[in-house]
Amino acid sequence: LENAPKGSRVLRVVATDADVGSNGEISYSFSQAVNQSLSAFEIDARSGEIRVTQPLDFEAAQKHELSVRATDGGGLSALCKVLVEVVDVNDNAPELVVSSFVSAVSESALPGTVVGLFVVKDRDAGANGKVSCWLEEQPSFSLRAAYKNYYELVTASALDREERARYVLSVTAADAGSPPLSTTHTFTVDISDVNDNAPVFNQTSYTMYVRENNEAAALVGAVHAADEDEGPNSRVTYSLWPGGPAERAARSSVSVHSENGKVFVLRPLDYEQLRQLEVVVSAADSGSPPRSANVTVRIVVLDENDNAPVVLHPAQDSSPPSSELVPTWAEAGYLVTKVVAVDADSGQNSWLSYQLLKATEPGLFAVGTQSGEVRLKRPLSDRDAVKQKLVVLVRDNGRPPLSATAVLGALLLDGFSDAHMPRSGLAADNEDGGSLTLYLIVSLALVSLLFLASAAAFVACKVCRRKALKEGTVLYGAGDLQSSLGDAAAAGTLPRAYCYEVSLTTGSGSSEFKFLKPLLASLPPQRCGSGAAAAAAAAAAEDFPGGLSPAEEPRAQSPGALPAAPFSRL
């Protein structure tokens, strides 16, 4: 047997000799060995037993041919040939010899691509030399028999480097001996990258914030895109997507760093002109051909308190400031006017508060903190000045706050009476604060109409006066004493209209004023539009500081009758 231990008996040769005595004594020896096998055997000279001197190797020599010589004591000899066949045992494992192998395979390789070629063999014989070969379970690769004991290692499915970049494949070859022997060979296959992945942003869209009046080239944020490829295929650069003409203005204000994706605003922004910018950022890899992806970046402009309040009413461009008319009978809480202001900012920067900063009589007026309404804080008294000046501070809620001032005047007028108030004035009093814009438009229209009516009345009066001087007749009858000047005075801004009884006389054409006795015994009371007559009376008082004597003061008469005293001039 192959691999038999040293000294194992192979066989015993026997020779006979008919002589007796010393001539019949036989000794054995090897004459020569074929295939140089003599060293592997030895023979006992007396018994003729042949033993092995070393283990035999079937793979080295499957049989050995020996020549044994038998010699007697008289010197005669004889030869015999001994043929020793070595019986194989399964002492050799299969061998796997690689003929060719590609260590790097592209991930774009098609199924069936040959990765390696190898041959398996076993030096044993028979069943011991029959070899089977297989690949450990690996769905991406397989073995394919090529020719006899040659096998091919091939791809079995599509490869994806991003899913798995390296495969370690184990191929096992085993013989059919008992017990079977096997050998395993390892193949390491690296998957080379192709540019099959586009960059991917870590957000579907970006929203960044910048405060208005920012510095030029202000950093507002950064975008980031990753590419699952490797090497140049994964190197990402950023740029602004060209887009169309509509995005051209936004692109001129925004820049993105090509390497790190930082987004900068290139110029100061104004919230009141531009609330937000929207640009498209593109991320492209360095593969061939390159792949890219886009994302929308929205830059929201945050408001800063950079606009002071603007007073709309009362108008501040008039000099002197406009005055509001206040009747002396007004009680506490009487609405004098309302300060209207706006702020171009937004949010809390546009929240306005009102405060009475300065007044002729500080305790007389109060200003609503939120509404801006100017109301009487207490009833009027005789000690209060006729002309009142107020300065209202309008302040926003920004940090730091900005403010503006509104200057307005108020005239305290005497002589108003609810009994003489026209029905239109009472109706207007019941209407609670209509639209300011409508109020201003109606007031302007009324003032224009009253001005035209006053001008027409003045011309008519002049014409009638000249005729009266020529004819010496009475100018006005009992029903023709409507005062156009009183109507013109009805253009004030009081919430109610007022009416006065005004008596006029025929006058001379000269520039001097004369008091005449009444020509008519009774004239009906004449009505005018509003309390502006009081202002006219005040102007007359200034022209005539002495005023009227007590005897000339008009006394109350029954309706429709005038006193016999001379008429007073407005």
Secondary structure as UniProt FT lines:
FT   TURN            2..3
FT   TURN            6..7
FT   STRAND          9..12
FT   HELIX           21..24
FT   STRAND          26..33
FT   HELIX           34..36
FT   HELIX           38..40
FT   STRAND          41..43
FT   TURN            45..47
FT   STRAND          49..52
FT   TURN            58..60
FT   STRAND          63..72
FT   TURN            73..74
FT   STRAND          77..85
FT   STRAND          95..101
FT   STRAND          104..106
FT   TURN            107..108
FT   TURN            111..112
FT   STRAND          114..121
FT   HELIX           126..129
FT   STRAND          131..135
FT   TURN            139..140
FT   STRAND          141..147
FT   TURN            148..149
FT   STRAND          150..155
FT   TURN            161..163
FT   STRAND          166..175
FT   STRAND          182..192
FT   STRAND          200..201
FT   STRAND          205..211
FT   TURN            212..213
FT   TURN            216..217
FT   STRAND          218..222
FT   STRAND          225..226
FT   HELIX           231..234
FT   STRAND          237..240
FT   HELIX           245..247
FT   HELIX           248..251
FT   TURN            252..253
FT   STRAND          254..256
FT   TURN            258..260
FT   STRAND          262..265
FT   TURN            271..273
FT   STRAND          276..284
FT   STRAND          292..302
FT   STRAND          310..313
FT   STRAND          323..327
FT   TURN            328..329
FT   TURN            332..333
FT   STRAND          335..338
FT   STRAND          340..342
FT   HELIX           347..350
FT   STRAND          352..359
FT   TURN            362..364
FT   STRAND          365..367
FT   TURN            369..371
FT   STRAND          373..376
FT   TURN            382..383
FT   STRAND          387..396
FT   STRAND          403..413
FT   HELIX           418..420
FT   HELIX           423..430
FT   HELIX           436..471
FT   TURN            478..479
FT   HELIX           484..488
FT   HELIX           489..491
FT   HELIX           532..543
FT   TURN            545..546
FT   HELIX           550..552
FT   TURN            559..560
//
